[in-house]
Amino acid sequence: MSHNKSGRLVRWREKYGAIAVAISCICSAIVSWGNNWILTGILVLGVFFCGLIGIFDIKRANQKRK
């Protein structure tokens, strides 16, 4: 039973891990908006790249399932 739950966690992490990172980056960017423009720029780029990676991970997982 424990192995089954860890398997679910691994599958979830493969599929949605990058999206979770992108969401945390956007939250950090909103909080730091205007305080430090270099950090804000890096976080916005992180949102962009992690979001793209997340979208392609979800597409790949859906194609793999079919």
PQR file with spaces between the fields and no chain letter, atoms N, CA, C, O and H, PARSE charges and radii, in Angstrom:
ATOM       1  N    MET     1       0.819   -1.184    0.000 -0.4000 1.5000
ATOM       2  CA   MET     1       0.000    0.000    0.000 -0.0000 2.0000
ATOM       3  C    MET     1       0.868    1.255    0.000  0.5500 1.7000
ATOM       4  O    MET     1       0.556    2.223   -0.694 -0.5500 1.4000
ATOM       5  N    SER     2       1.933    1.247    0.758 -0.4000 1.5000
ATOM       6  CA   SER     2       2.833    2.394    0.792 -0.0000 2.0000
ATOM       7  C    SER     2       3.486    2.605   -0.569  0.5500 1.7000
ATOM       8  O    SER     2       3.696    3.740   -0.998 -0.5500 1.4000
ATOM       9  H    SER     2       2.186    0.461    1.322  0.4000 1.0000
ATOM      10  N    HIS     3       3.799    1.517   -1.233 -0.4000 1.5000
ATOM      11  CA   HIS     3       4.421    1.615   -2.555 -0.0000 2.0000
ATOM      12  C    HIS     3       3.453    2.245   -3.553  0.5500 1.7000
ATOM      13  O    HIS     3       3.876    3.008   -4.422 -0.5500 1.4000
ATOM      14  H    HIS     3       3.628    0.595   -0.884  0.4000 1.0000
ATOM      15  N    ASN     4       2.162    1.939   -3.443 -0.4000 1.5000
ATOM      16  CA   ASN     4       1.159    2.489   -4.336 -0.0000 2.0000
ATOM      17  C    ASN     4       1.065    3.999   -4.171  0.5500 1.7000
ATOM      18  O    ASN     4       0.981    4.728   -5.159 -0.5500 1.4000
ATOM      19  H    ASN     4       1.818    1.319   -2.738  0.4000 1.0000
ATOM      20  N    LYS     5       1.077    4.474   -2.921 -0.4000 1.5000
ATOM      21  CA   LYS     5       0.992    5.914   -2.688 -0.0000 2.0000
ATOM      22  C    LYS     5       2.236    6.625   -3.185  0.5500 1.7000
ATOM      23  O    LYS     5       2.137    7.718   -3.741 -0.5500 1.4000
ATOM      24  H    LYS     5       1.145    3.881   -2.119  0.4000 1.0000
ATOM      25  N    SER     6       3.402    6.031   -2.998 -0.4000 1.5000
ATOM      26  CA   SER     6       4.620    6.666   -3.493 -0.0000 2.0000
ATOM      27  C    SER     6       4.631    6.681   -5.017  0.5500 1.7000
ATOM      28  O    SER     6       5.168    7.610   -5.621 -0.5500 1.4000
ATOM      29  H    SER     6       3.483    5.143   -2.546  0.4000 1.0000
ATOM      30  N    GLY     7       4.049    5.675   -5.639 -0.4000 1.5000
ATOM      31  CA   GLY     7       3.938    5.658   -7.095 -0.0000 2.0000
ATOM      32  C    GLY     7       3.058    6.782   -7.601  0.5500 1.7000
ATOM      33  O    GLY     7       3.353    7.393   -8.628 -0.5500 1.4000
ATOM      34  H    GLY     7       3.613    4.921   -5.149  0.4000 1.0000
ATOM      35  N    ARG     8       1.980    7.058   -6.888 -0.4000 1.5000
ATOM      36  CA   ARG     8       1.114    8.173   -7.260 -0.0000 2.0000
ATOM      37  C    ARG     8       1.848    9.496   -7.138  0.5500 1.7000
ATOM      38  O    ARG     8       1.723   10.372   -7.995 -0.5500 1.4000
ATOM      39  H    ARG     8       1.741    6.562   -6.053  0.4000 1.0000
ATOM      40  N    LEU     9       2.614    9.631   -6.065 -0.4000 1.5000
ATOM      41  CA   LEU     9       3.363   10.864   -5.853 -0.0000 2.0000
ATOM      42  C    LEU     9       4.387   11.078   -6.961  0.5500 1.7000
ATOM      43  O    LEU     9       4.566   12.200   -7.435 -0.5500 1.4000
ATOM      44  H    LEU     9       2.715    8.919   -5.370  0.4000 1.0000
ATOM      45  N    VAL    10       5.045   10.027   -7.367 -0.4000 1.5000
ATOM      46  CA   VAL    10       6.037   10.134   -8.442 -0.0000 2.0000
ATOM      47  C    VAL    10       5.356   10.532   -9.744  0.5500 1.7000
ATOM      48  O    VAL    10       5.858   11.397  -10.461 -0.5500 1.4000
ATOM      49  H    VAL    10       4.900    9.115   -6.982  0.4000 1.0000
ATOM      50  N    ARG    11       4.225    9.916  -10.059 -0.4000 1.5000
ATOM      51  CA   ARG    11       3.502   10.267  -11.285 -0.0000 2.0000
ATOM      52  C    ARG    11       3.019   11.709  -11.238  0.5500 1.7000
ATOM      53  O    ARG    11       3.102   12.423  -12.238 -0.5500 1.4000
ATOM      54  H    ARG    11       3.817    9.213   -9.476  0.4000 1.0000
ATOM      55  N    TRP    12       2.510   12.150  -10.075 -0.4000 1.5000
ATOM      56  CA   TRP    12       2.047   13.524   -9.937 -0.0000 2.0000
ATOM      57  C    TRP    12       3.209   14.484  -10.122  0.5500 1.7000
ATOM      58  O    TRP    12       3.077   15.503  -10.798 -0.5500 1.4000
ATOM      59  H    TRP    12       2.443   11.570   -9.263  0.4000 1.0000
ATOM      60  N    ARG    13       4.344   14.162   -9.524 -0.4000 1.5000
ATOM      61  CA   ARG    13       5.522   15.029   -9.610 -0.0000 2.0000
ATOM      62  C    ARG    13       6.020   15.123  -11.044  0.5500 1.7000
ATOM      63  O    ARG    13       6.426   16.198  -11.486 -0.5500 1.4000
ATOM      64  H    ARG    13       4.452   13.333   -8.975  0.4000 1.0000
ATOM      65  N    GLU    14       5.995   14.018  -11.778 -0.4000 1.5000
ATOM      66  CA   GLU    14       6.417   14.038  -13.177 -0.0000 2.0000
ATOM      67  C    GLU    14       5.500   14.907  -14.016  0.5500 1.7000
ATOM      68  O    GLU    14       5.951   15.615  -14.916 -0.5500 1.4000
ATOM      69  H    GLU    14       5.666   13.144  -11.419  0.4000 1.0000
ATOM      70  N    LYS    15       4.206   14.850  -13.716 -0.4000 1.5000
ATOM      71  CA   LYS    15       3.238   15.547  -14.545 -0.0000 2.0000
ATOM      72  C    LYS    15       3.081   17.013  -14.155  0.5500 1.7000
ATOM      73  O    LYS    15       3.017   17.873  -15.034 -0.5500 1.4000
ATOM      74  H    LYS    15       3.839   14.275  -12.985  0.4000 1.0000
ATOM      75  N    TYR    16       3.019   17.318  -12.865 -0.4000 1.5000
ATOM      76  CA   TYR    16       2.681   18.662  -12.413 -0.0000 2.0000
ATOM      77  C    TYR    16       3.789   19.367  -11.642  0.5500 1.7000
ATOM      78  O    TYR    16       3.560   20.463  -11.129 -0.5500 1.4000
ATOM      79  H    TYR    16       3.071   16.619  -12.151  0.4000 1.0000
ATOM      80  N    GLY    17       4.962   18.792  -11.541 -0.4000 1.5000
ATOM      81  CA   GLY    17       6.040   19.386  -10.751 -0.0000 2.0000
ATOM      82  C    GLY    17       6.463   20.760  -11.250  0.5500 1.7000
ATOM      83  O    GLY    17       6.637   21.682  -10.454 -0.5500 1.4000
ATOM      84  H    GLY    17       5.148   17.902  -11.957  0.4000 1.0000
ATOM      85  N    ALA    18       6.629   20.904  -12.561 -0.4000 1.5000
ATOM      86  CA   ALA    18       7.070   22.183  -13.120 -0.0000 2.0000
ATOM      87  C    ALA    18       5.995   23.251  -12.969  0.5500 1.7000
ATOM      88  O    ALA    18       6.313   24.425  -12.775 -0.5500 1.4000
ATOM      89  H    ALA    18       6.487   20.154  -13.208  0.4000 1.0000
ATOM      90  N    ILE    19       4.736   22.862  -13.055 -0.4000 1.5000
ATOM      91  CA   ILE    19       3.650   23.825  -12.856 -0.0000 2.0000
ATOM      92  C    ILE    19       3.657   24.326  -11.415  0.5500 1.7000
ATOM      93  O    ILE    19       3.431   25.512  -11.174 -0.5500 1.4000
ATOM      94  H    ILE    19       4.477   21.909  -13.212  0.4000 1.0000
ATOM      95  N    ALA    20       3.912   23.449  -10.466 -0.4000 1.5000
ATOM      96  CA   ALA    20       3.980   23.861   -9.057 -0.0000 2.0000
ATOM      97  C    ALA    20       5.122   24.853   -8.838  0.5500 1.7000
ATOM      98  O    ALA    20       4.970   25.817   -8.087 -0.5500 1.4000
ATOM      99  H    ALA    20       4.095   22.486  -10.661  0.4000 1.0000
ATOM     100  N    VAL    21       6.253   24.624   -9.483 -0.4000 1.5000
ATOM     101  CA   VAL    21       7.379   25.558   -9.376 -0.0000 2.0000
ATOM     102  C    VAL    21       7.022   26.895  -10.020  0.5500 1.7000
ATOM     103  O    VAL    21       7.368   27.948   -9.485 -0.5500 1.4000
ATOM     104  H    VAL    21       6.376   23.842  -10.093  0.4000 1.0000
ATOM     105  N    ALA    22       6.335   26.865  -11.160 -0.4000 1.5000
ATOM     106  CA   ALA    22       5.934   28.104  -11.827 -0.0000 2.0000
ATOM     107  C    ALA    22       4.971   28.907  -10.961  0.5500 1.7000
ATOM     108  O    ALA    22       5.067   30.133  -10.901 -0.5500 1.4000
ATOM     109  H    ALA    22       6.054   26.009  -11.594  0.4000 1.0000
ATOM     110  N    ILE    23       4.050   28.229  -10.294 -0.4000 1.5000
ATOM     111  CA   ILE    23       3.106   28.926   -9.414 -0.0000 2.0000
ATOM     112  C    ILE    23       3.834   29.558   -8.237  0.5500 1.7000
ATOM     113  O    ILE    23       3.523   30.683   -7.848 -0.5500 1.4000
ATOM     114  H    ILE    23       3.973   27.234  -10.343  0.4000 1.0000
ATOM     115  N    SER    24       4.793   28.853   -7.671 -0.4000 1.5000
ATOM     116  CA   SER    24       5.547   29.436   -6.556 -0.0000 2.0000
ATOM     117  C    SER    24       6.400   30.608   -7.032  0.5500 1.7000
ATOM     118  O    SER    24       6.568   31.579   -6.294 -0.5500 1.4000
ATOM     119  H    SER    24       5.046   27.938   -7.987  0.4000 1.0000
ATOM     120  N    CYS    25       6.941   30.539   -8.245 -0.4000 1.5000
ATOM     121  CA   CYS    25       7.714   31.665   -8.787 -0.0000 2.0000
ATOM     122  C    CYS    25       6.835   32.889   -9.004  0.5500 1.7000
ATOM     123  O    CYS    25       7.249   34.011   -8.714 -0.5500 1.4000
ATOM     124  H    CYS    25       6.804   29.750   -8.845  0.4000 1.0000
ATOM     125  N    ILE    26       5.625   32.680   -9.512 -0.4000 1.5000
ATOM     126  CA   ILE    26       4.758   33.836   -9.742 -0.0000 2.0000
ATOM     127  C    ILE    26       4.310   34.457   -8.420  0.5500 1.7000
ATOM     128  O    ILE    26       4.171   35.676   -8.326 -0.5500 1.4000
ATOM     129  H    ILE    26       5.289   31.768   -9.748  0.4000 1.0000
ATOM     130  N    CYS    27       4.087   33.640   -7.415 -0.4000 1.5000
ATOM     131  CA   CYS    27       3.740   34.190   -6.097 -0.0000 2.0000
ATOM     132  C    CYS    27       4.901   34.999   -5.527  0.5500 1.7000
ATOM     133  O    CYS    27       4.690   36.076   -4.969 -0.5500 1.4000
ATOM     134  H    CYS    27       4.200   32.649   -7.492  0.4000 1.0000
ATOM     135  N    SER    28       6.103   34.497   -5.662 -0.4000 1.5000
ATOM     136  CA   SER    28       7.281   35.231   -5.184 -0.0000 2.0000
ATOM     137  C    SER    28       7.501   36.506   -5.986  0.5500 1.7000
ATOM     138  O    SER    28       7.898   37.528   -5.427 -0.5500 1.4000
ATOM     139  H    SER    28       6.274   33.623   -6.116  0.4000 1.0000
ATOM     140  N    ALA    29       7.248   36.457   -7.289 -0.4000 1.5000
ATOM     141  CA   ALA    29       7.404   37.649   -8.122 -0.0000 2.0000
ATOM     142  C    ALA    29       6.402   38.726   -7.731  0.5500 1.7000
ATOM     143  O    ALA    29       6.739   39.909   -7.704 -0.5500 1.4000
ATOM     144  H    ALA    29       6.925   35.626   -7.743  0.4000 1.0000
ATOM     145  N    ILE    30       5.178   38.324   -7.429 -0.4000 1.5000
ATOM     146  CA   ILE    30       4.161   39.294   -7.018 -0.0000 2.0000
ATOM     147  C    ILE    30       4.540   39.937   -5.691  0.5500 1.7000
ATOM     148  O    ILE    30       4.380   41.145   -5.513 -0.5500 1.4000
ATOM     149  H    ILE    30       4.904   37.363   -7.451  0.4000 1.0000
ATOM     150  N    VAL    31       5.038   39.136   -4.767 -0.4000 1.5000
ATOM     151  CA   VAL    31       5.419   39.662   -3.452 -0.0000 2.0000
ATOM     152  C    VAL    31       6.605   40.617   -3.570  0.5500 1.7000
ATOM     153  O    VAL    31       6.633   41.646   -2.895 -0.5500 1.4000
ATOM     154  H    VAL    31       5.167   38.155   -4.911  0.4000 1.0000
ATOM     155  N    SER    32       7.581   40.294   -4.412 -0.4000 1.5000
ATOM     156  CA   SER    32       8.787   41.120   -4.507 -0.0000 2.0000
ATOM     157  C    SER    32       8.692   42.191   -5.588  0.5500 1.7000
ATOM     158  O    SER    32       9.689   42.851   -5.883 -0.5500 1.4000
ATOM     159  H    SER    32       7.559   39.458   -4.960  0.4000 1.0000
ATOM     160  N    TRP    33       7.530   42.377   -6.178 -0.4000 1.5000
ATOM     161  CA   TRP    33       7.368   43.322   -7.273 -0.0000 2.0000
ATOM     162  C    TRP    33       7.733   44.733   -6.804  0.5500 1.7000
ATOM     163  O    TRP    33       7.166   45.237   -5.835 -0.5500 1.4000
ATOM     164  H    TRP    33       6.720   41.841   -5.938  0.4000 1.0000
ATOM     165  N    GLY    34       8.662   45.351   -7.484 -0.4000 1.5000
ATOM     166  CA   GLY    34       9.055   46.717   -7.183 -0.0000 2.0000
ATOM     167  C    GLY    34      10.178   46.837   -6.171  0.5500 1.7000
ATOM     168  O    GLY    34      10.834   47.878   -6.127 -0.5500 1.4000
ATOM     169  H    GLY    34       9.123   44.942   -8.271  0.4000 1.0000
ATOM     170  N    ASN    35      10.429   45.836   -5.366 -0.4000 1.5000
ATOM     171  CA   ASN    35      11.496   45.918   -4.372 -0.0000 2.0000
ATOM     172  C    ASN    35      12.861   45.676   -4.999  0.5500 1.7000
ATOM     173  O    ASN    35      13.801   46.436   -4.766 -0.5500 1.4000
ATOM     174  H    ASN    35       9.896   44.991   -5.402  0.4000 1.0000
ATOM     175  N    ASN    36      12.965   44.641   -5.778 -0.4000 1.5000
ATOM     176  CA   ASN    36      14.236   44.271   -6.393 -0.0000 2.0000
ATOM     177  C    ASN    36      13.930   43.821   -7.818  0.5500 1.7000
ATOM     178  O    ASN    36      13.442   42.710   -8.029 -0.5500 1.4000
ATOM     179  H    ASN    36      12.201   44.024   -5.967  0.4000 1.0000
ATOM     180  N    TRP    37      14.214   44.677   -8.792 -0.4000 1.5000
ATOM     181  CA   TRP    37      13.811   44.399  -10.164 -0.0000 2.0000
ATOM     182  C    TRP    37      14.588   43.251  -10.787  0.5500 1.7000
ATOM     183  O    TRP    37      14.066   42.562  -11.664 -0.5500 1.4000
ATOM     184  H    TRP    37      14.610   45.579   -8.620  0.4000 1.0000
ATOM     185  N    ILE    38      15.813   43.034  -10.356 -0.4000 1.5000
ATOM     186  CA   ILE    38      16.590   41.911  -10.898 -0.0000 2.0000
ATOM     187  C    ILE    38      15.964   40.587  -10.453  0.5500 1.7000
ATOM     188  O    ILE    38      15.777   39.679  -11.263 -0.5500 1.4000
ATOM     189  H    ILE    38      16.236   43.593   -9.644  0.4000 1.0000
ATOM     190  N    LEU    39      15.645   40.485   -9.173 -0.4000 1.5000
ATOM     191  CA   LEU    39      15.003   39.270   -8.661 -0.0000 2.0000
ATOM     192  C    LEU    39      13.636   39.066   -9.306  0.5500 1.7000
ATOM     193  O    LEU    39      13.269   37.944   -9.656 -0.5500 1.4000
ATOM     194  H    LEU    39      15.797   41.222   -8.514  0.4000 1.0000
ATOM     195  N    THR    40      12.886   40.153   -9.461 -0.4000 1.5000
ATOM     196  CA   THR    40      11.570   40.050  -10.093 -0.0000 2.0000
ATOM     197  C    THR    40      11.701   39.551  -11.529  0.5500 1.7000
ATOM     198  O    THR    40      10.917   38.710  -11.970 -0.5500 1.4000
ATOM     199  H    THR    40      13.185   41.064   -9.176  0.4000 1.0000
ATOM     200  N    GLY    41      12.687   40.065  -12.258 -0.4000 1.5000
ATOM     201  CA   GLY    41      12.909   39.620  -13.638 -0.0000 2.0000
ATOM     202  C    GLY    41      13.278   38.153  -13.717  0.5500 1.7000
ATOM     203  O    GLY    41      12.791   37.429  -14.585 -0.5500 1.4000
ATOM     204  H    GLY    41      13.324   40.748  -11.900  0.4000 1.0000
ATOM     205  N    ILE    42      14.136   37.715  -12.812 -0.4000 1.5000
ATOM     206  CA   ILE    42      14.526   36.300  -12.785 -0.0000 2.0000
ATOM     207  C    ILE    42      13.324   35.417  -12.467  0.5500 1.7000
ATOM     208  O    ILE    42      13.147   34.361  -13.075 -0.5500 1.4000
ATOM     209  H    ILE    42      14.532   38.304  -12.107  0.4000 1.0000
ATOM     210  N    LEU    43      12.500   35.849  -11.517 -0.4000 1.5000
ATOM     211  CA   LEU    43      11.321   35.052  -11.161 -0.0000 2.0000
ATOM     212  C    LEU    43      10.302   35.007  -12.294  0.5500 1.7000
ATOM     213  O    LEU    43       9.670   33.975  -12.518 -0.5500 1.4000
ATOM     214  H    LEU    43      12.644   36.706  -11.023  0.4000 1.0000
ATOM     215  N    VAL    44      10.138   36.119  -13.010 -0.4000 1.5000
ATOM     216  CA   VAL    44       9.211   36.131  -14.152 -0.0000 2.0000
ATOM     217  C    VAL    44       9.722   35.196  -15.248  0.5500 1.7000
ATOM     218  O    VAL    44       8.936   34.476  -15.864 -0.5500 1.4000
ATOM     219  H    VAL    44      10.652   36.957  -12.828  0.4000 1.0000
ATOM     220  N    LEU    45      11.030   35.203  -15.494 -0.4000 1.5000
ATOM     221  CA   LEU    45      11.589   34.244  -16.457 -0.0000 2.0000
ATOM     222  C    LEU    45      11.385   32.807  -15.985  0.5500 1.7000
ATOM     223  O    LEU    45      11.120   31.916  -16.792 -0.5500 1.4000
ATOM     224  H    LEU    45      11.668   35.788  -14.994  0.4000 1.0000
ATOM     225  N    GLY    46      11.506   32.586  -14.688 -0.4000 1.5000
ATOM     226  CA   GLY    46      11.253   31.256  -14.133 -0.0000 2.0000
ATOM     227  C    GLY    46       9.818   30.814  -14.353  0.5500 1.7000
ATOM     228  O    GLY    46       9.556   29.651  -14.658 -0.5500 1.4000
ATOM     229  H    GLY    46      11.721   33.310  -14.033  0.4000 1.0000
ATOM     230  N    VAL    47       8.886   31.756  -14.196 -0.4000 1.5000
ATOM     231  CA   VAL    47       7.474   31.441  -14.452 -0.0000 2.0000
ATOM     232  C    VAL    47       7.296   31.040  -15.909  0.5500 1.7000
ATOM     233  O    VAL    47       6.608   30.066  -16.210 -0.5500 1.4000
ATOM     234  H    VAL    47       9.100   32.701  -13.948  0.4000 1.0000
ATOM     235  N    PHE    48       7.912   31.787  -16.804 -0.4000 1.5000
ATOM     236  CA   PHE    48       7.776   31.506  -18.232 -0.0000 2.0000
ATOM     237  C    PHE    48       8.336   30.131  -18.593  0.5500 1.7000
ATOM     238  O    PHE    48       7.651   29.315  -19.210 -0.5500 1.4000
ATOM     239  H    PHE    48       8.471   32.579  -16.559  0.4000 1.0000
ATOM     240  N    PHE    49       9.586   29.882  -18.203 -0.4000 1.5000
ATOM     241  CA   PHE    49      10.224   28.622  -18.583 -0.0000 2.0000
ATOM     242  C    PHE    49       9.605   27.421  -17.867  0.5500 1.7000
ATOM     243  O    PHE    49       9.367   26.388  -18.493 -0.5500 1.4000
ATOM     244  H    PHE    49      10.143   30.545  -17.702  0.4000 1.0000
ATOM     245  N    CYS    50       9.344   27.543  -16.579 -0.4000 1.5000
ATOM     246  CA   CYS    50       8.737   26.417  -15.854 -0.0000 2.0000
ATOM     247  C    CYS    50       7.315   26.155  -16.340  0.5500 1.7000
ATOM     248  O    CYS    50       6.873   25.007  -16.390 -0.5500 1.4000
ATOM     249  H    CYS    50       9.537   28.382  -16.071  0.4000 1.0000
ATOM     250  N    GLY    51       6.608   27.213  -16.695 -0.4000 1.5000
ATOM     251  CA   GLY    51       5.272   27.035  -17.259 -0.0000 2.0000
ATOM     252  C    GLY    51       5.309   26.278  -18.571  0.5500 1.7000
ATOM     253  O    GLY    51       4.499   25.381  -18.802 -0.5500 1.4000
ATOM     254  H    GLY    51       6.968   28.145  -16.655  0.4000 1.0000
ATOM     255  N    LEU    52       6.258   26.641  -19.435 -0.4000 1.5000
ATOM     256  CA   LEU    52       6.400   25.915  -20.704 -0.0000 2.0000
ATOM     257  C    LEU    52       6.767   24.458  -20.477  0.5500 1.7000
ATOM     258  O    LEU    52       6.195   23.563  -21.100 -0.5500 1.4000
ATOM     259  H    LEU    52       6.917   27.370  -19.247  0.4000 1.0000
ATOM     260  N    ILE    53       7.709   24.224  -19.596 -0.4000 1.5000
ATOM     261  CA   ILE    53       8.105   22.846  -19.296 -0.0000 2.0000
ATOM     262  C    ILE    53       6.919   22.069  -18.741  0.5500 1.7000
ATOM     263  O    ILE    53       6.713   20.910  -19.099 -0.5500 1.4000
ATOM     264  H    ILE    53       8.173   24.951  -19.090  0.4000 1.0000
ATOM     265  N    GLY    54       6.137   22.701  -17.867 -0.4000 1.5000
ATOM     266  CA   GLY    54       4.969   22.043  -17.289 -0.0000 2.0000
ATOM     267  C    GLY    54       3.921   21.694  -18.327  0.5500 1.7000
ATOM     268  O    GLY    54       3.334   20.613  -18.286 -0.5500 1.4000
ATOM     269  H    GLY    54       6.304   23.643  -17.576  0.4000 1.0000
ATOM     270  N    ILE    55       3.687   22.607  -19.259 -0.4000 1.5000
ATOM     271  CA   ILE    55       2.706   22.341  -20.318 -0.0000 2.0000
ATOM     272  C    ILE    55       3.154   21.155  -21.166  0.5500 1.7000
ATOM     273  O    ILE    55       2.351   20.280  -21.488 -0.5500 1.4000
ATOM     274  H    ILE    55       4.164   23.485  -19.292  0.4000 1.0000
ATOM     275  N    PHE    56       4.433   21.128  -21.526 -0.4000 1.5000
ATOM     276  CA   PHE    56       4.928   20.018  -22.340 -0.0000 2.0000
ATOM     277  C    PHE    56       4.959   18.708  -21.555  0.5500 1.7000
ATOM     278  O    PHE    56       4.761   17.641  -22.135 -0.5500 1.4000
ATOM     279  H    PHE    56       5.085   21.839  -21.264  0.4000 1.0000
ATOM     280  N    ASP    57       5.204   18.774  -20.250 -0.4000 1.5000
ATOM     281  CA   ASP    57       5.151   17.561  -19.423 -0.0000 2.0000
ATOM     282  C    ASP    57       3.739   16.989  -19.382  0.5500 1.7000
ATOM     283  O    ASP    57       3.553   15.776  -19.473 -0.5500 1.4000
ATOM     284  H    ASP    57       5.365   19.642  -19.780  0.4000 1.0000
ATOM     285  N    ILE    58       2.749   17.860  -19.246 -0.4000 1.5000
ATOM     286  CA   ILE    58       1.355   17.402  -19.217 -0.0000 2.0000
ATOM     287  C    ILE    58       0.970   16.802  -20.567  0.5500 1.7000
ATOM     288  O    ILE    58       0.323   15.757  -20.621 -0.5500 1.4000
ATOM     289  H    ILE    58       2.900   18.846  -19.172  0.4000 1.0000
ATOM     290  N    LYS    59       1.370   17.464  -21.663 -0.4000 1.5000
ATOM     291  CA   LYS    59       1.073   16.918  -22.991 -0.0000 2.0000
ATOM     292  C    LYS    59       1.718   15.551  -23.182  0.5500 1.7000
ATOM     293  O    LYS    59       1.093   14.628  -23.703 -0.5500 1.4000
ATOM     294  H    LYS    59       1.896   18.313  -21.619  0.4000 1.0000
ATOM     295  N    ARG    60       2.975   15.427  -22.756 -0.4000 1.5000
ATOM     296  CA   ARG    60       3.682   14.151  -22.898 -0.0000 2.0000
ATOM     297  C    ARG    60       3.010   13.059  -22.073  0.5500 1.7000
ATOM     298  O    ARG    60       2.884   11.922  -22.529 -0.5500 1.4000
ATOM     299  H    ARG    60       3.483   16.177  -22.333  0.4000 1.0000
ATOM     300  N    ALA    61       2.579   13.399  -20.858 -0.4000 1.5000
ATOM     301  CA   ALA    61       1.917   12.409  -20.007 -0.0000 2.0000
ATOM     302  C    ALA    61       0.587   11.977  -20.611  0.5500 1.7000
ATOM     303  O    ALA    61       0.224   10.803  -20.539 -0.5500 1.4000
ATOM     304  H    ALA    61       2.681   14.323  -20.487  0.4000 1.0000
ATOM     305  N    ASN    62      -0.138   12.915  -21.202 -0.4000 1.5000
ATOM     306  CA   ASN    62      -1.415   12.565  -21.827 -0.0000 2.0000
ATOM     307  C    ASN    62      -1.207   11.695  -23.063  0.5500 1.7000
ATOM     308  O    ASN    62      -1.983   10.769  -23.301 -0.5500 1.4000
ATOM     309  H    ASN    62       0.156   13.869  -21.261  0.4000 1.0000
ATOM     310  N    GLN    63      -0.173   11.977  -23.850 -0.4000 1.5000
ATOM     311  CA   GLN    63       0.111   11.148  -25.020 -0.0000 2.0000
ATOM     312  C    GLN    63       0.593    9.766  -24.604  0.5500 1.7000
ATOM     313  O    GLN    63       0.272    8.770  -25.253 -0.5500 1.4000
ATOM     314  H    GLN    63       0.457   12.728  -23.656  0.4000 1.0000
ATOM     315  N    LYS    64       1.353    9.706  -23.535 -0.4000 1.5000
ATOM     316  CA   LYS    64       1.864    8.435  -23.030 -0.0000 2.0000
ATOM     317  C    LYS    64       0.725    7.553  -22.526  0.5500 1.7000
ATOM     318  O    LYS    64       0.766    6.331  -22.664 -0.5500 1.4000
ATOM     319  H    LYS    64       1.613   10.515  -23.008  0.4000 1.0000
ATOM     320  N    ARG    65      -0.287    8.183  -21.944 -0.4000 1.5000
ATOM     321  CA   ARG    65      -1.423    7.451  -21.399 -0.0000 2.0000
ATOM     322  C    ARG    65      -2.281    6.857  -22.507  0.5500 1.7000
ATOM     323  O    ARG    65      -2.873    5.793  -22.323 -0.5500 1.4000
ATOM     324  H    ARG    65      -0.320    9.176  -21.832  0.4000 1.0000
ATOM     325  N    LYS    66      -2.359    7.523  -23.651 -0.4000 1.5000
ATOM     326  CA   LYS    66      -3.199    7.048  -24.760 -0.0000 2.0000
ATOM     327  C    LYS    66      -2.546    5.968  -25.490  0.5500 1.7000
ATOM     328  O    LYS    66      -3.107    5.447  -26.454 -0.5500 1.4000
ATOM     329  H    LYS    66      -1.879    8.387  -23.801  0.4000 1.0000
